[in-house]
Amino acid sequence: MHELCTGSVFLGDYFGCADLLVYENDFSLITEQMIKEVEADTFWCLSIFLESIKDHYTTDLPGLARMVNRLESCMQKVDTSLCNHLKSKGLEFNWFAFKWMNCMLIREFSLPCIIRMWDTYLSEEDLAFEDLHIGVCAGLLQEFSPSLKSITEYDDLFVYIQRLPTCHWQAEEEIEMLLSQASLWRIMNEQKEENKETKKSATPQMNNMIYN
């Protein structure tokens, strides 16, 4: 959980986002007053955030299990061949996706990329970003799908998927692409669910008019 709690964003108020990586390695620039204010802001924001995902960290971790299952279901639809390849090699989604849900991909990207991604996550209404995060994870798998499917040994596959080569990724490029793709998938899914509800509640005559 401590990996989700970082004061880097709030320190940016003092130094500017462009200097994030500078002061990160020079703690002499950070005063005691800055630390106190950043600690208070971080605690307040983290508390609000955790309130929205309480079932992620309760007994049996039902929220995390739900997200892993939803990711696997999503990938079955968008990249069945990858799912079949992972299954044929004995690699379960839970063995790598659990970390993605638990740590919110913080271990997968650089700090600037994480800040860009979380800027969008925390902008979600009522912090309801679960759908968006699942979409980002699905996009990440699709991005490396050709490489993953080319690996034939279980050990090599497990190591690769645990350490995807994202160190060169840029917030303005690859992360923007993932967020855009995830948003599109979510909108399409919401529209699909709305159409289902409309079809369910409509009369046979209305269904004929709408869907024929």
Secondary structure, 3 states (H helix, E strand, C coil): CHHHCCCHHHHHHHHCHHHHHHHCCCHHHCCHHHHHHHHHHHHHHHHHHHHCCHHHCCCCCHHHHHHHHHHHHHHHHHCHHHHHHHHHCCCCCHHHHHHHHHCCCCCCCCHHHHHHHHHHHCCCHHHCCHHHHHHHHHHHHHHCHHHHHHCCCHHHHHHHHHCCCCCCCCHHHHHHHHHHHHHHHHHHHHHHHHHHHHHHHCCHHHHHHHHC
